[in-house]
């Protein structure tokens, strides 16, 4: 199943602050997940019903599944995102 991808303003701002190579890598991983519907490195965040995290090296992408869309909420280094 394929999902659409939406980026929140915060997530887009977080992504813009990263170097270009890392931006492309994160963008590619998010789109791969949206196309496949499942992905190694995706885990449900404890304490939340609809929040998930996607691991991209030392960075994490926090997102929510809303209907048929992946809504990216935050992007950041694993030590600072939580």
MIVEX-737308 format. One record per residue: residue in three letters; x, y, z of N, C-alpha, C in turn; residue number from 1. Coordinates in pm, whole numbers. Layout:
N
+------+--------+---------+--------+---------+----------+--------+--------+---------+--------+-----+
! code ! n_east ! n_north !   n_up ! ca_east ! ca_north !  ca_up ! c_east ! c_north !   c_up ! pos !
+------+--------+---------+--------+---------+----------+--------+--------+---------+--------+-----+
!  ALA !      X !       Y !      Z !       X !        Y !      Z !      X !       Y !      Z ! NUM !
...
+------+--------+---------+--------+---------+----------+--------+--------+---------+--------+-----+
//
This chain:
82
+------+--------+---------+--------+---------+----------+--------+--------+---------+--------+-----+
! code ! n_east ! n_north !   n_up ! ca_east ! ca_north !  ca_up ! c_east ! c_north !   c_up ! pos !
+------+--------+---------+--------+---------+----------+--------+--------+---------+--------+-----+
!  UNK !     84 !    -117 !      0 !       0 !        0 !      0 !     89 !     124 !      0 !   1 !
!  UNK !     53 !     221 !    -77 !     130 !      344 !    -89 !     60 !     457 !    -14 !   2 !
!  UNK !    139 !     539 !     54 !      87 !      651 !    130 !    140 !     782 !     73 !   3 !
!  UNK !     65 !     887 !     91 !     113 !     1020 !     57 !    200 !    1072 !    170 !   4 !
!  UNK !    284 !    1170 !    142 !     373 !     1227 !    243 !    345 !    1376 !    257 !   5 !
!  UNK !    326 !    1421 !    379 !     308 !     1563 !    410 !    414 !    1602 !    511 !   6 !
!  UNK !    474 !    1718 !    494 !     576 !     1768 !    585 !    519 !    1886 !    662 !   7 !
!  UNK !    525 !    1881 !    795 !     482 !     1995 !    876 !    585 !    2106 !    858 !   8 !
!  UNK !    547 !    2227 !    897 !     640 !     2340 !    887 !    765 !    2316 !    973 !   9 !
!  UNK !    745 !    2260 !   1093 !     858 !     2230 !   1181 !    953 !    2129 !   1118 !  10 !
!  UNK !    897 !    2024 !   1059 !     980 !     1921 !    997 !   1056 !    1976 !    877 !  11 !
!  UNK !    990 !    2059 !    796 !    1056 !     2119 !    680 !   1170 !    2211 !    726 !  12 !
!  UNK !   1148 !    2284 !    833 !    1252 !     2372 !    888 !   1368 !    2290 !    943 !  13 !
!  UNK !   1336 !    2181 !   1014 !    1440 !     2093 !   1066 !   1524 !    2035 !    953 !  14 !
!  UNK !   1458 !    1993 !    847 !    1527 !     1935 !    733 !   1616 !    2038 !    663 !  15 !
!  UNK !   1568 !    2160 !    652 !    1646 !     2267 !    587 !   1776 !    2298 !    660 !  16 !
!  UNK !   1779 !    2274 !    789 !    1898 !     2305 !    870 !   2010 !    2202 !    853 !  17 !
!  UNK !   1978 !    2088 !    792 !    2076 !     1982 !    776 !   2151 !    1999 !    644 !  18 !
!  UNK !   2267 !    1933 !    635 !    2344 !     1940 !    511 !   2269 !    1867 !    400 !  19 !
!  UNK !   2295 !    1907 !    277 !    2219 !     1861 !    161 !   2220 !    1710 !    145 !  20 !
!  UNK !   2334 !    1645 !    163 !    2342 !     1500 !    147 !   2253 !    1428 !    248 !  21 !
!  UNK !   2251 !    1477 !    370 !    2166 !     1419 !    474 !   2018 !    1445 !    445 !  22 !
!  UNK !   1987 !    1564 !    394 !    1849 !     1596 !    356 !   1798 !    1496 !    253 !  23 !
!  UNK !   1879 !    1471 !    152 !    1839 !     1377 !     46 !   1820 !    1237 !    100 !  24 !
!  UNK !   1908 !    1195 !    190 !    1899 !     1062 !    248 !   1770 !    1045 !    328 !  25 !
!  UNK !   1737 !    1145 !    409 !    1615 !     1141 !    490 !   1491 !    1144 !    400 !  26 !
!  UNK !   1492 !    1232 !    302 !    1379 !     1243 !    210 !   1357 !    1110 !    138 !  27 !
!  UNK !   1465 !    1047 !     95 !    1457 !      918 !     24 !   1398 !     811 !    114 !  28 !
!  UNK !   1443 !     803 !    239 !    1393 !      701 !    333 !   1245 !     720 !    363 !  29 !
!  UNK !   1203 !     844 !    381 !    1062 !      871 !    409 !    976 !     829 !    288 !  30 !
!  UNK !   1021 !     862 !    168 !     945 !      824 !     49 !    945 !     673 !     26 !  31 !
!  UNK !   1055 !     605 !     57 !    1059 !      459 !     47 !    957 !     398 !    142 !  32 !
!  UNK !    953 !     449 !    265 !     855 !      398 !    361 !    713 !     421 !    312 !  33 !
!  UNK !    686 !     540 !    259 !     552 !      572 !    211 !    513 !     482 !     94 !  34 !
!  UNK !    607 !     447 !      9 !     578 !      360 !   -106 !    555 !     215 !    -63 !  35 !
!  UNK !    635 !     166 !     32 !     626 !       26 !     73 !    521 !       1 !    180 !  36 !
!  UNK !    498 !      99 !    267 !     402 !       83 !    375 !    462 !      18 !    498 !  37 !
!  UNK !    577 !     -42 !    485 !     648 !      -97 !    600 !    797 !     -84 !    572 !  38 !
!  UNK !    876 !     -80 !    679 !    1017 !      -52 !    658 !   1095 !     -92 !    782 !  39 !
!  UNK !   1212 !    -144 !    761 !    1302 !     -173 !    872 !   1347 !     -41 !    933 !  40 !
!  UNK !   1340 !     -29 !   1063 !    1382 !       94 !   1129 !   1266 !     180 !   1174 !  41 !
!  UNK !   1142 !     137 !   1147 !    1025 !      212 !   1193 !    970 !     147 !   1318 !  42 !
!  UNK !    954 !     227 !   1422 !     899 !      176 !   1548 !    793 !     272 !   1599 !  43 !
!  UNK !    693 !     214 !   1665 !     591 !      296 !   1730 !    652 !     356 !   1855 !  44 !
!  UNK !    624 !     483 !   1879 !     679 !      549 !   1997 !    596 !     513 !   2120 !  45 !
!  UNK !    664 !     472 !   2225 !     594 !      430 !   2345 !    521 !     549 !   2408 !  46 !
!  UNK !    400 !     520 !   2453 !     319 !      624 !   2516 !    229 !     699 !   2419 !  47 !
!  UNK !    241 !     670 !   2289 !     160 !      738 !   2187 !     93 !     634 !   2098 !  48 !
!  UNK !    -30 !     660 !   2061 !    -103 !      566 !   1977 !    -67 !     577 !   1830 !  49 !
!  UNK !    -41 !     699 !   1783 !     -26 !      716 !   1638 !    108 !     775 !   1596 !  50 !
!  UNK !    204 !     787 !   1689 !     334 !      842 !   1653 !    436 !     731 !   1630 !  51 !
!  UNK !    517 !     750 !   1528 !     620 !      654 !   1492 !    751 !     727 !   1471 !  52 !
!  UNK !    860 !     650 !   1475 !     991 !      707 !   1445 !   1057 !     621 !   1338 !  53 !
!  UNK !   1127 !     687 !   1250 !    1201 !      622 !   1143 !   1348 !     652 !   1164 !  54 !
!  UNK !   1429 !     550 !   1168 !    1572 !      566 !   1190 !   1642 !     587 !   1057 !  55 !
!  UNK !   1721 !     694 !   1049 !    1804 !      723 !    932 !   1943 !     757 !    987 !  56 !
!  UNK !   2026 !     655 !   1004 !    2157 !      675 !   1065 !   2142 !     727 !   1207 !  57 !
!  UNK !   2207 !     839 !   1237 !    2198 !      900 !   1370 !   2080 !     996 !   1383 !  58 !
!  UNK !   1998 !    1004 !   1281 !    1884 !     1096 !   1282 !   1754 !    1019 !   1290 !  59 !
!  UNK !   1653 !    1085 !   1343 !    1521 !     1025 !   1357 !   1418 !    1116 !   1293 !  60 !
!  UNK !   1320 !    1052 !   1230 !    1207 !     1122 !   1170 !   1084 !    1080 !   1250 !  61 !
!  UNK !   1020 !    1175 !   1314 !     899 !     1149 !   1391 !    780 !    1179 !   1300 !  62 !
!  UNK !    691 !    1080 !   1287 !     576 !     1099 !   1198 !    452 !    1035 !   1255 !  63 !
!  UNK !    341 !    1070 !   1194 !     209 !     1023 !   1235 !    139 !     970 !   1110 !  64 !
!  UNK !     66 !     861 !   1126 !     -15 !      807 !   1017 !   -156 !     865 !   1029 !  65 !
!  UNK !   -196 !     941 !    928 !    -329 !     1003 !    927 !   -398 !     959 !    798 !  66 !
!  UNK !   -492 !     868 !    812 !    -560 !      816 !    694 !   -460 !     748 !    602 !  67 !
!  UNK !   -451 !     795 !    479 !    -357 !      739 !    381 !   -236 !     829 !    363 !  68 !
!  UNK !   -198 !     900 !    468 !     -85 !      992 !    460 !     12 !     970 !    575 !  69 !
!  UNK !    139 !     994 !    544 !     244 !     1000 !    644 !    269 !    1148 !    669 !  70 !
!  UNK !    242 !    1194 !    790 !     263 !     1334 !    824 !    391 !    1344 !    907 !  71 !
!  UNK !    496 !    1400 !    848 !     624 !     1413 !    917 !    616 !    1534 !   1009 !  72 !
!  UNK !    642 !    1512 !   1138 !     628 !     1617 !   1238 !    761 !    1680 !   1279 !  73 !
!  UNK !    867 !    1599 !   1293 !     997 !     1647 !   1339 !   1107 !    1565 !   1274 !  74 !
!  UNK !   1223 !    1628 !   1257 !    1344 !     1561 !   1210 !   1457 !    1612 !   1297 !  75 !
!  UNK !   1538 !    1520 !   1350 !    1649 !     1566 !   1432 !   1745 !    1456 !   1470 !  76 !
!  UNK !   1856 !    1497 !   1529 !    1957 !     1403 !   1577 !   1899 !    1320 !   1690 !  77 !
!  UNK !   1938 !    1195 !   1697 !    1878 !     1103 !   1795 !   1896 !    1149 !   1939 !  78 !
!  UNK !   2000 !    1225 !   1968 !    2022 !     1271 !   2104 !   1939 !    1393 !   2142 !  79 !
!  UNK !   1881 !    1459 !   2044 !    1809 !     1585 !   2070 !   1661 !    1582 !   2032 !  80 !
!  UNK !   1617 !    1479 !   1964 !    1480 !     1478 !   1910 !   1376 !    1442 !   2015 !  81 !
!  UNK !   1412 !    1362 !   2112 !    1315 !     1313 !   2211 !   1302 !    1413 !   2319 !  82 !
+------+--------+---------+--------+---------+----------+--------+--------+---------+--------+-----+
//
